[in-house]
């Protein structure tokens, strides 16, 4: 039998469970061979592979009848090994054990497709999302189902993959040709850019307005002291508790000294459950808030903890729960880590590591991988960043099993001379997990929760309260905040549209890809980040305006873009057919677009991508795509300004500047780019 996994670590888990040894590049025993992919070993081929004419960007639409695949760069050796073993076992039994999700299904099906295997009768599917202990592996193999039962999932995966290729390839070419400038658009990328632009526009158009709130202080009727026992806020049934002017202040102050009358009162017990285990999105948002780490950096650090130090579980997980078969695993990890972390022994008395704890062990909410957890103590060789993130994951693991914080909320409506005040108080009954909240992350989470005011009304006889003071506060409405990396990740996970009819939207991108969109948009020059705020650039606005004025405008609509996912789930074949027709009709209408280069934004004269400032030079953002254009920041002893870079890249000459020759002699000249895009001196007066 051959077993195919998605990643090397999973192949090793299978080898441990089945007693296989590593030899010749894969694991094997007398009857079993185990090999692995490394993510996608194959990718969709480039347009010119279908027809040489597609080397020209003006040749669109490109809509293949059947898609071609090629080996991913750097994966050729592993792809050949997997193909060889699949072909070797095509008449034997094959177990597909790639990740239990749509992407994992496609990774396996690509390998089968490229190996020429179309008969699935001998192929079974291992479908487990829990931590792969030996017993879980063996049970999963026993319960494996025929691969054909997952054909519907494969159709959805291929339909999405094909559609993203069709949209990305065709619409990028379409907008580039129309604008006569290299531009990039995509289904998720452009929707994210649109959300950023809408947020920036709301902030720019926001006009702050003044409003007033009136706060009342109450004492006991015959208290004889000036100490205020509790506070409340004045409100009106129709106007709420904020008012456009302070005209009510004098009237309310005239009630000072009058006894309050209770018109409503209630008391209820509430709980704040322990924070859930991390998934990738959650820990990326946390590290950004605490340490300013980008989502990409956080993923790389956790990947290092997973691959090199082997002290945390698989990072690219969407789940915040564990599987029901992982109770004993969690108990084992807890016991081992408790030896080095005494606080875990203290919290164990209020912790519940059992199947009854559905906030942790919940198969219904388990996706392709279980939550991010520590597996063992971090090694001494770990760096500071690795230790910071490991401590967050460890601390969350410690708290996730703990008992909830239980408190009582007492609320009342008090009337003073017909004027109503709302008061509320909170009394903690059992601190639960909050007794052990020791990390900055946990404290920050607690502050973010919308909890009631920290005043305790227990023991106060509300029937004997008297109004003692009125304080009127002048406040101003505030605009929404700019997106930062944390809030952008949250938005992509749970997007909201400005359209009232949009309804609830599905997520943009996946846990494994969301970290990549902001760097892409920044590299394109569509956004910039200042003091953690994500701002749209003039080029980004221009691109969106161009897209919205074209037949491809739907990719700039968040709600429209996420609706594609709904259509995909309902009928993948029909979805792909509609995308093909949409692409064909959209690019059929030729158009010309004028896109401003945007103020003083320099653009590479070689490939059209934005220029970026490095440590010693200005370089093209397209360097990863092979563009080597750059301009040194200092030329002949003179520093080149941003304005100079813009002039040079626009084909103009700079202003006259002073330079110093090799012999130390000063001279004056202007700079320009020659036909070979080399910086040259111009000595014309």
C-alpha positions in Angstrom: 0.0 0.0 0.0 1.1 3.6 -0.7 0.2 6.4 1.6 0.4 10.0 0.3 0.4 12.9 2.8 0.5 16.6 2.3 3.6 17.5 4.3 6.7 15.7 5.6 5.7 16.0 9.3 2.5 14.0 8.6 4.4 11.4 6.7 6.6 11.0 9.8 3.5 10.6 12.0 2.3 7.8 9.8 5.7 6.2 9.8 5.8 6.2 13.6 2.3 4.7 13.9 3.0 2.0 11.3 6.6 1.2 12.1 8.1 2.3 8.8 11.8 3.4 8.3 13.1 6.2 6.2 15.1 5.1 3.1 15.5 6.2 -0.5 13.7 9.5 0.2 10.5 8.0 1.7 9.3 5.8 4.5 8.7 2.1 4.0 8.2 -1.3 5.5 7.6 -4.7 3.9 4.1 -3.9 2.9 3.7 -0.1 3.2 5.4 2.9 1.5 4.7 6.5 2.7 5.6 9.6 0.7 4.5 13.2 0.9 3.9 16.3 -1.0 5.2 19.7 0.1 2.0 21.6 -0.4 1.2 22.0 -4.1 3.8 20.0 -6.2 2.1 21.2 -9.4 0.6 24.5 -10.5 -1.5 25.7 -13.5 0.7 26.3 -16.5 1.3 29.7 -18.1 -0.9 31.1 -20.9 1.7 30.7 -23.6 1.7 26.9 -23.0 -1.7 26.8 -24.7 -0.7 29.0 -27.7 2.4 31.0 -28.5 0.2 34.0 -29.3 -0.6 34.4 -25.6 2.9 35.7 -25.1 1.3 39.0 -26.1 -0.7 40.6 -23.3 -3.2 42.0 -25.7 -4.3 38.4 -26.6 -7.4 37.8 -24.4 -9.5 36.0 -23.4 -7.4 33.0 -22.4 -10.0 30.3 -21.6 -8.6 26.7 -22.0 -10.9 23.8 -22.6 -8.7 21.8 -20.3 -6.1 23.1 -17.9 -2.5 22.1 -18.0 -0.2 21.6 -15.0 3.5 21.9 -14.5 5.8 21.1 -11.6 6.3 23.9 -9.1 9.7 25.5 -9.2 12.0 23.8 -6.6 9.6 20.9 -6.2 10.7 18.9 -9.3 12.5 16.1 -7.4 9.7 15.5 -4.9 7.1 15.7 -7.7 9.0 13.0 -9.7 9.2 10.8 -6.6 5.5 11.1 -5.8 4.6 10.4 -9.5 6.9 7.3 -9.6 5.4 5.8 -6.4 1.8 6.5 -7.5 2.4 4.8 -10.8 4.1 1.9 -9.1 1.1 1.4 -6.8 -1.7 2.2 -9.4 -2.8 -1.5 -9.4 -2.2 -1.7 -5.6 -4.1 0.1 -2.8 -3.4 3.8 -2.3 -4.4 5.9 0.8 -4.8 9.6 0.2 -3.9 11.3 3.6 -3.5 14.9 2.5 -5.2 17.6 4.7 -8.9 17.1 5.4 -10.1 20.1 3.4 -10.7 21.4 -0.1 -7.1 22.4 -0.7 -5.7 19.1 0.6 -8.1 17.3 -1.8 -6.8 19.3 -4.8 -3.1 18.7 -3.9 -3.7 15.0 -4.0 -5.9 15.1 -7.1 -3.2 17.1 -9.0 -0.7 14.3 -8.2 -3.1 11.6 -9.4 -3.9 13.6 -12.6 -0.2 14.1 -13.4 0.4 10.4 -12.8 -2.3 9.4 -15.3 -4.4 7.6 -12.6 -8.1 7.8 -13.4 -9.3 4.6 -11.8 -10.0 5.4 -8.1 -11.5 2.0 -7.2 -8.4 1.0 -5.2 -7.9 4.4 -3.6 -9.3 5.3 -0.2 -9.4 8.7 1.7 -8.0 9.2 5.2 -10.1 12.1 6.6 -8.8 13.2 10.1 -8.3 16.7 11.5 -7.1 15.7 14.9 -3.6 15.5 16.2 -2.0 12.4 14.6 -1.2 10.2 17.6 -0.4 6.6 16.6 -3.9 5.5 17.7 -5.6 8.3 15.7 -3.6 7.3 12.6 -4.5 3.7 12.9 -8.2 4.4 13.5 -8.2 6.8 10.6 -6.8 4.2 8.3 -9.4 1.6 9.4 -12.2 4.2 8.8 -10.9 5.4 5.5 -13.6 5.9 2.8 -13.5 5.4 -0.9 -11.9 8.4 -2.6 -14.9 8.7 -4.9 -17.0 9.9 -2.0 -14.9 13.1 -2.0 -15.4 13.9 -5.8 -17.8 16.7 -5.0 -15.2 18.4 -2.8 -12.6 18.0 -5.6 -14.9 19.6 -8.1 -15.3 22.6 -5.8 -11.6 22.9 -5.4 -10.8 22.7 -9.1 -13.6 25.1 -9.9 -12.2 27.7 -7.6 -8.6 27.1 -8.7 -9.6 27.4 -12.4 -11.7 30.5 -11.8 -9.1 32.3 -9.9 -6.6 31.6 -12.7 -9.1 32.8 -15.4 -9.9 36.0 -13.5 -6.3 36.8 -12.5 -4.7 36.2 -15.8 -7.4 37.7 -18.0 -8.3 40.7 -15.9 -4.7 41.7 -15.1 -3.9 41.6 -18.9 -7.2 43.5 -19.6 -6.6 46.4 -17.2 -2.9 46.5 -18.2 -3.6 46.8 -21.9 -6.4 49.3 -21.3 -4.2 51.5 -19.1 -1.0 50.9 -21.2 0.7 50.2 -17.9 1.6 47.1 -16.0 -1.1 46.6 -13.3 -2.3 43.7 -11.2 -5.8 42.8 -10.1 -7.3 39.6 -8.6 -10.5 38.3 -7.1 -9.5 38.6 -3.4 -6.7 41.2 -3.8 -8.9 43.8 -5.5 -11.8 43.2 -3.1 -9.4 43.8 -0.1 -8.1 47.0 -1.8 -11.7 48.2 -2.3 -12.4 47.7 1.4 -9.3 49.7 2.3 -10.3 52.5 -0.1 -13.9 52.6 1.3 -12.6 52.9 4.9 -10.1 55.6 4.0 -12.9 57.5 2.1 -15.2 57.3 5.2 -12.5 58.7 7.4 -11.7 61.5 4.9 -15.4 62.5 4.6 -16.1 62.2 8.3 -17.2 65.4 10.0 -17.0 65.3 13.8 -20.1 66.5 15.7 -20.4 67.7 19.2 -22.7 65.9 21.7 -23.3 65.9 25.4 -23.9 63.3 28.1 -25.1 63.9 31.6 -23.8 61.7 34.4 -25.5 61.6 37.8 -24.0 60.7 41.2 -26.1 59.3 44.0 -25.6 59.0 47.8 -27.7 57.4 50.5 -30.6 59.6 51.7 -29.3 60.2 55.2 -25.7 59.3 54.6 -24.3 62.6 55.9 -21.2 62.3 53.8 -20.3 63.6 50.4 -19.0 60.2 49.1 -20.8 59.2 46.0 -22.0 55.6 46.2 -22.9 55.0 42.5 -23.2 56.7 39.2 -25.7 56.6 36.3 -26.3 58.2 32.9 -29.3 60.3 32.0 -31.4 59.1 29.1 -34.7 59.8 27.3 -36.8 57.1 25.8 -36.7 58.6 22.3 -33.4 60.5 22.3 -31.1 57.9 24.0 -28.4 59.1 26.3 -26.5 61.6 24.0 -27.8 65.1 23.1 -26.8 67.8 20.6 -26.6 70.5 23.2 -26.2 71.0 27.0 -29.6 72.7 27.4 -30.8 70.0 29.9 -27.9 70.6 32.3 -29.6 73.3 34.4 -32.9 71.5 34.7 -31.2 68.3 35.8 -29.0 70.1 38.3 -32.1 71.6 39.9 -33.0 68.1 41.0 -29.9 67.7 43.2 -31.0 66.7 46.7 -34.2 64.9 45.5 -34.7 61.3 46.4 -34.6 58.8 43.5 -37.4 56.3 42.8 -36.8 52.8 41.3 -38.8 52.2 38.2 -37.0 49.1 37.0 -34.5 46.7 38.5 -33.0 43.3 37.6 -30.0 41.1 38.5 -28.5 38.3 36.5 -25.5 36.0 36.6 -23.1 36.1 33.6 -20.0 34.3 32.5 -16.9 35.2 30.6 -15.5 31.9 29.2 -11.8 31.3 29.1 -10.2 32.5 25.8 -10.2 29.8 23.1 -7.1 28.3 21.7 -5.4 30.1 18.9 -5.8 29.6 15.2 -3.4 31.3 12.8 -5.6 34.4 12.4 -6.0 34.9 16.1 -2.4 34.7 17.0 -1.4 37.0 14.0 -3.8 39.6 15.3 -2.4 39.2 18.8 1.3 39.5 17.9 0.5 42.6 15.8 -1.2 44.3 18.8 1.5 43.4 21.3 4.7 43.5 19.3 3.9 45.1 16.0 4.7 41.9 14.1 3.3 41.6 10.6 1.1 38.7 9.8 3.8 37.4 7.5 6.5 37.6 10.2 4.3 35.9 12.7 3.7 33.0 10.3 7.4 32.6 9.6 8.2 32.6 13.3 5.6 30.0 14.1 6.7 28.0 11.1 10.2 27.9 12.6 8.7 26.8 16.0 6.9 24.0 14.1 9.6 22.9 11.7 12.9 23.6 13.5 12.1 23.5 17.2 9.2 21.2 16.8 7.6 22.7 19.9 4.2 23.8 18.5 1.6 22.2 16.2 0.9 23.0 12.5 0.5 26.8 12.2 -1.8 27.3 9.2 -4.9 26.2 11.0 -8.4 27.7 10.8 -9.6 25.8 13.9 -9.7 27.0 17.5 -10.7 23.6 18.9 -9.3 20.1 19.3 -10.8 16.8 18.3 -12.5 14.5 20.7 -9.8 11.9 20.3 -7.2 14.4 21.5 -8.2 14.6 25.2 -5.4 12.2 26.3 -2.9 14.1 24.1 -3.7 17.4 25.8 -3.4 15.8 29.2 0.0 14.4 28.3 1.2 17.8 27.0 -0.1 19.5 30.2 1.7 17.0 32.5 5.0 17.4 30.6 4.9 21.2 30.5 3.8 21.5 34.1 7.2 20.4 35.2 8.7 23.6 33.8 5.8 25.9 34.4 4.6 25.9 38.0 1.6 28.2 37.2 0.0 25.3 35.2 -0.1 23.2 38.4 -1.9 26.1 40.2 -4.5 26.5 37.4 -5.1 22.8 37.0 -7.5 22.8 40.0 -10.0 24.9 38.0 -9.3 23.3 34.6 -11.4 20.8 32.6 -9.5 18.7 30.2 -12.3 16.3 29.2 -14.9 15.8 26.5 -17.4 17.8 28.5 -15.4 20.9 27.7 -16.9 21.7 24.3 -15.1 25.1 24.0 -11.9 23.0 23.5 -13.0 19.6 22.3 -15.6 20.0 19.5 -15.5 17.8 16.4 -18.4 19.9 14.9 -16.2 23.0 14.7 -12.9 21.2 13.8 -11.7 22.0 10.4 -8.6 20.7 8.4 -6.2 21.1 11.4 -6.7 21.4 15.1 -6.0 24.5 17.1 -2.4 25.9 17.5 -1.0 24.4 20.7 2.4 23.8 22.3 3.8 20.3 22.0 6.8 20.5 24.3 9.1 23.0 26.0 10.9 25.4 23.6 14.6 24.8 23.0 17.3 26.9 24.5 18.5 27.9 21.0 15.2 29.8 20.2 15.5 33.6 19.6 13.6 36.3 21.3 10.8 36.5 18.7 10.3 32.8 18.8 10.1 32.9 22.6 7.6 35.7 22.6 5.2 33.8 20.3 5.8 30.5 22.0 4.9 32.1 25.4 1.6 33.4 23.9 0.7 29.9 22.6 1.7 28.3 25.8 -0.2 30.8 27.9 -3.4 30.4 25.8 -3.1 26.6 26.1 -2.9 27.0 29.9 -6.0 29.3 30.1 -8.2 27.6 27.5 -9.2 24.7 29.8 -9.9 26.9 32.8 -13.3 27.7 34.4 -15.2 30.8 33.3 -15.1 34.0 35.2 -18.5 34.4 36.9 -20.0 37.7 37.9 -23.4 39.3 38.7 -24.8 42.3 36.9 -27.3 44.5 38.7 -29.1 47.2 36.6 -31.7 49.7 37.5 -33.6 52.7 36.2 -33.9 55.5 38.7 -36.3 58.4 38.3 -35.6 61.8 39.9 -38.4 64.3 39.5 -39.4 62.4 36.3 -35.9 62.4 34.9 -34.6 58.9 34.3 -31.1 57.5 34.9 -29.6 54.1 34.0 -27.2 52.6 36.5 -25.4 49.2 36.4 -23.0 47.4 38.6 -20.8 44.4 38.5 -19.8 42.0 41.3 -17.4 39.2 40.6 -18.5 35.8 42.1 -15.6 33.7 40.8 -12.6 35.0 39.0 -12.0 31.6 37.3 -9.4 31.9 34.5 -8.9 35.6 35.2 -7.1 34.7 38.4 -4.3 33.5 36.2 -4.3 36.0 33.4 -0.6 36.9 33.4 0.2 37.7 29.8 0.0 41.0 28.1 -2.2 39.4 25.5 -4.7 38.2 28.0 -4.9 41.6 29.7 -5.4 43.3 26.3 -8.2 40.9 25.5 -9.9 41.7 28.8 -9.8 45.4 28.1 -11.2 44.8 24.6 -14.3 43.0 26.0 -17.4 45.1 26.3 -17.9 44.7 30.0 -20.1 46.7 32.3 -18.7 49.5 34.5 -16.7 48.3 37.4 -19.0 49.6 40.1 -20.4 47.3 42.7 -24.0 47.9 43.6 -24.2 45.0 46.1 -25.2 46.1 49.5 -26.6 49.4 48.3 -30.3 50.0 49.1 -31.5 51.6 45.8 -34.7 52.8 47.5 -32.7 55.2 49.6 -30.6 57.0 47.0 -30.6 60.7 46.6 -29.2 62.7 43.6 -26.1 64.4 44.8 -24.5 65.8 41.6 -24.8 66.2 37.8 -21.7 66.3 35.6 -22.2 67.2 31.9 -19.5 66.0 29.6 -18.8 67.5 26.1 -17.8 64.8 23.6 -17.2 64.6 19.9 -18.1 61.8 17.4 -15.1 59.9 16.1 -14.4 58.6 12.7 -13.8 54.9 12.2 -10.2 53.8 12.6 -8.0 53.0 9.6 -7.4 49.3 9.1 -4.2 48.0 10.6 -2.9 44.4 10.0 -4.9 43.0 12.9 -8.2 44.6 11.9 -7.6 43.7 8.3 -7.2 40.1 9.2 -10.4 40.3 11.2 -12.2 41.9 8.2 -11.0 39.2 5.8 -12.2 36.5 8.2 -15.6 38.2 8.7 -16.1 40.8 5.9 -18.7 43.4 6.0 -20.0 45.4 3.1 -21.1 49.1 2.9 -24.1 47.9 1.0 -27.2 47.5 3.2 -28.5 44.5 1.1 -25.3 42.6 1.2 -26.2 40.4 4.2 -23.7 38.1 5.9 -20.6 37.5 3.8 -18.2 34.6 3.7 -14.5 35.1 4.3 -12.0 36.5 1.9 -9.1 34.2 1.3 -8.1 31.4 3.7 -6.1 31.1 6.9 -3.1 30.1 4.8 -3.3 33.0 2.3 -4.6 36.1 4.2 -1.2 37.2 5.4 0.0 37.5 1.8 -2.5 40.1 0.4 -1.2 43.3 2.1 2.4 42.7 1.1 1.2 42.2 -2.5 -0.8 45.4 -2.5 2.1 47.3 -1.0 4.5 45.9 -3.5 2.1 47.0 -6.3 2.1 50.5 -4.8 -1.6 50.4 -4.2 -1.3 50.9 -0.4 1.2 52.3 2.1 1.4 51.8 5.8 2.0 54.7 8.2 2.2 54.3 11.9 0.5 50.9 11.4 -2.5 52.5 9.6 -3.1 51.0 6.1 -3.7 53.9 3.6 -4.6 53.7 0.0 -2.3 55.5 -2.4 -3.3 57.6 -5.4 -2.3 54.8 -7.7 -4.5 52.4 -5.7 -7.4 54.8 -6.1 -6.8 55.2 -9.8 -6.7 51.4 -10.3 -10.0 51.0 -8.4 -11.6 53.8 -10.4 -10.5 52.2 -13.6 -11.8 48.7 -12.5 -15.1 50.2 -11.4 -15.5 52.0 -14.7 -14.9 48.7 -16.6 -16.8 45.5 -17.2 -14.7 43.8 -14.6 -16.1 46.0 -11.8 -17.5 43.2 -9.8 -14.0 42.2 -8.5 -13.9 45.5 -6.6 -17.1 44.7 -4.7 -16.5 42.8 -1.5 -20.1 41.4 -1.3 -20.1 40.4 -5.0 -16.7 38.7 -4.6 -17.7 36.7 -1.5 -20.9 35.6 -3.2 -18.8 33.7 -5.6 -17.9 31.3 -2.8 -21.6 30.7 -2.1 -22.2 29.9 -5.8 -19.2 27.7 -5.8 -20.6 25.7 -2.9 -24.0 25.3 -4.5 -22.9 24.1 -7.9 -19.2 24.1 -8.8 -19.7 23.1 -12.5 -22.3 25.8 -13.0 -20.1 28.3 -11.1 -17.0 27.7 -13.4 -19.2 27.8 -16.5 -20.5 31.3 -15.4 -17.0 32.5 -14.6 -15.8 31.5 -18.1 -18.7 33.3 -19.7 -18.2 36.4 -17.4 -14.5 36.6 -18.3 -15.3 36.1 -22.1 -17.9 38.9 -22.1 -16.0 41.3 -19.8 -12.8 41.4 -21.9 -14.7 41.5 -25.2 -15.3 45.3 -24.7 -12.1 47.0 -25.6 -11.5 50.2 -23.7 -8.8 52.8 -22.9 -8.1 53.9 -19.4 -6.1 56.9 -18.2 -4.5 56.1 -14.9 -2.5 58.9 -13.3 0.8 57.9 -11.9 -0.2 59.6 -8.7 1.5 62.8 -7.5 5.1 62.2 -6.7 4.9 58.4 -6.8 7.8 57.1 -8.8 7.2 54.1 -11.1 9.8 51.8 -12.6 10.4 52.9 -16.3 11.3 49.3 -17.1 8.3 47.3 -15.9 5.8 49.9 -14.5 5.8 48.7 -10.9 6.3 51.2 -8.0 9.8 52.2 -6.9 10.6 51.4 -3.3 13.3 53.0 -1.0 15.9 50.6 0.2 18.9 51.2 2.6 21.2 52.5 -0.1 19.1 52.8 -3.2 15.7 53.0 -4.8 14.6 49.7 -6.3 11.7 48.3 -8.3 9.0 46.5 -6.4 9.0 44.0 -9.2 12.5 42.6 -8.2 10.9 39.3 -7.3 9.6 39.0 -10.8 13.1 39.6 -12.2 13.2 43.4 -12.7 16.7 44.6 -11.7 16.1 48.4 -12.2 17.5 50.6 -9.4 18.9 54.0 -8.8 21.6 54.6 -6.1 20.5 57.0 -3.4 23.9 58.7 -3.4 25.6 59.7 -6.8 29.0 61.4 -6.9 28.7 62.4 -3.2 25.2 63.9 -3.6 22.0 62.4 -2.1 19.2 61.9 -4.6 15.8 63.0 -3.3 12.4 61.4 -3.8 11.5 64.2 -6.2 14.6 63.4 -8.2 13.6 59.8 -8.4 10.2 60.7 -9.7 11.7 63.0 -12.3 14.1 60.4 -13.5 11.5 57.6 -13.7 9.1 60.0 -15.6 11.7 60.5 -18.3 12.6 64.0 -17.2 15.8 65.6 -16.1 16.4 66.6 -12.5 17.1 70.1 -11.3 20.8 71.2 -11.4 22.7 69.7 -8.5 26.3 69.9 -7.1 28.4 66.8 -7.4 31.9 65.8 -6.4 34.2 64.1 -8.8 36.7 61.3 -8.0 39.5 63.9 -7.6 37.5 65.9 -5.1 36.5 68.7 -7.6 33.0 69.9 -7.5 30.8 70.3 -10.6 27.2 71.1 -11.4 24.9 68.9 -13.6 21.5 67.5 -14.1 20.7 63.8 -14.1 18.7 61.8 -16.6 18.1 58.3 -17.8 19.5 57.3 -21.2 17.9 54.8 -23.5 19.5 51.9 -21.6 17.9 53.3 -18.4 21.3 54.3 -17.0 21.7 57.5 -14.9 23.8 60.0 -16.8 25.0 63.6 -16.2 23.7 66.4 -18.3 25.9 69.6 -18.5 23.6 71.8 -20.5 23.2 75.2 -18.8 
